[in-house]
Each structure stands twice: as structure tokens, then as C-alpha cells.
């Protein structure tokens, strides 16, 4: 049986929570790491008021151990505009998200569960999950 997209993330040393719930299918070429993940439409949510995220119905990029590069289809709202997340690096127990000229570090604990479209990590149970950050996304490289 073929592994799920979430199991593939684990194989590449990523937590499953960097993708929202509901990935329908994916393609992966292990020879060069090119991948596509498919959602049932676009997806958006807030992470405890800290960040608003949007996923397109198709997410593309290159995956290797601890690195997602040339990422397409994921954006974050910074101040009043949406910017694309272009790279995600795993560094020990942190994930570093890059929007090109700026980035942010988050503890990996923030990504142990998958957010749900529409409500993120606060979906009807009354328990809001606080997103912990190491460095704000407005810091520049």
C-alpha cells in the first residue's frame, strides 16, 4: 500500500502538521524530489491570531531530508499583504520558514497535528493552541 502524503513528510524528517488535513493525493518523484500535493480546493485558516495561512488546491516544490524548496501554493499574510512561503528548513527541533527576504523560526511542537481548513488548530473543542515562535517572520536574512 502506498504511504500517505503525511507519512512521506515523516520520511523526509518533517512533521505532518505542515500540511492541512484533507490531502486527497500526491505525486512524488524520489529521483529528484519534485512533489505535488492536492487538496479539495483552496484552504485558509488562522493560527491563534498570529498568522493567517492560505493553501492553494495544488502545492508544489522539491523535497529532500529536512528541506522543502521552490515551494508554490502556500502563503502567509504579513501585515496587509499575502506573501508566498518559498522554503521550509528543519533545523533540529525548529522549522525555518522563508518568504524570500525574511523568515521565521517555529518550534517543531507547533506542527505535531494537522490544521483544519477554516479553523486551524482550534476546531470546536474550545481549546486554542498557541503558536510558539522563536523568531518573528519579519526578521530579514
N, C-alpha and C positions, 0 to 999 in steps of 0.2 A: 504494500500500500504506500502511496506517495505521501511524504510528510506535508503537513500544513505550512502555510507561509510563516506562521508563528514558530513552528519547530525549526524552520530554515533560519530564522533570525537567531535562535539559540545556537545553532551550529556555527554561526559566524560571530558569536560572542556578544550578541545584542539581547536586551530584554524584550519580551513580547509587547510591552506597552508603548513602543514607538509607533505601532500601527493601531488604529482603532479596531473595535470589534466589527466583525462582518466582512472580512476579506473573502470574496467569492472564489477567487482563483489567482494564480500567479504563474509567471514563466521565469525560469532561471537558466542561464547558460553557464554551467560551472567552469567552462574553459576560460571565459573572460569576465565572469561576474555580472554580466548585464542581467537586469531583472525588471519585471513589471508586476505590480500587484493591482488587482481590480476590486473596486468597491461597487456597491449598488447605488451609484450616484455620488454627488459631492457630499462632503461631511464637514461639519463645523461644530466647535464647542469651545467653552472657556475652561481654563484650568484654574479654578478657585479665584477668579477675577484677576489673576496675574497676567495671563496671556490668552489671546484668542487664536485658535488654530483653525486652518482650513485645509482639507484634503480634497484634491480633485478625484474623479472616479478612477483615474489611472495614475499610479505613482511609478516613476521610472528612476533608474540610476544604475550604479555599479556597486556591488557589494564584495568586500573582502574581509578577512578577520579584523573586527574592530573598526571598520571604516565603511561608511556609505558616502559615495562621491557622485558628482554630476547629478545630484538629486533634482527631480522635477515633480511637481504636483503637491508640494507641501508648503504652506505659507503661514506666517505669523504676523499679527498686527502689532506694529511698533508705532506708538503714539497715534497718528491718524492715518497711517498708510499700511498697506499689506506688502510684505517683502517675502521673497522665496527663501526657504531654508535650502542651501545648496550642498551642505556636507554635515555629516554627523560622525564624530570620532569617539571611540571608547578609550578612556584613559583610566585604568584601574577601576575604581568604583564610581566614576563620573562619566557623563556623556557631555561632549562639547558640540554645541550646535552652531553652525556658521551661516550667516546670511551674506557672506562675501566680505564686506569690510568690517563687520562686527560679529560678535559671538557671545555665547553664554554657556556656562557650565552648570550642570544639574547632577545631584547625587542619583545614582542608578536606582535607588529605592523608589524614586518617583515613577518608575516605569515597570513595576512588577505586575501591574494589571493593565489591561487594555481599556482606554477610554471609550465611551459610547457616544456615537453621533448625537448631537443635540444637547447632551447633558454632561459630557466629560466623565469625571470620576465621581460625580455627585448625582446619582440617578435614583431618586426615590427612596433611598434608605435613610435620609436625614443626616447622614454622616458625610460631611465635606472633607475631602482630602486636601490638605495644604500642600502646595508645591514648594519644595525647598530649592533654593538656588545657591550656587557657590559664587558666581559672578553674573551680574546683570547683562542682558543681551545688548545693551548699548555700549558696552566696553569695546574699544576697537583693537584690532590686532596690531 
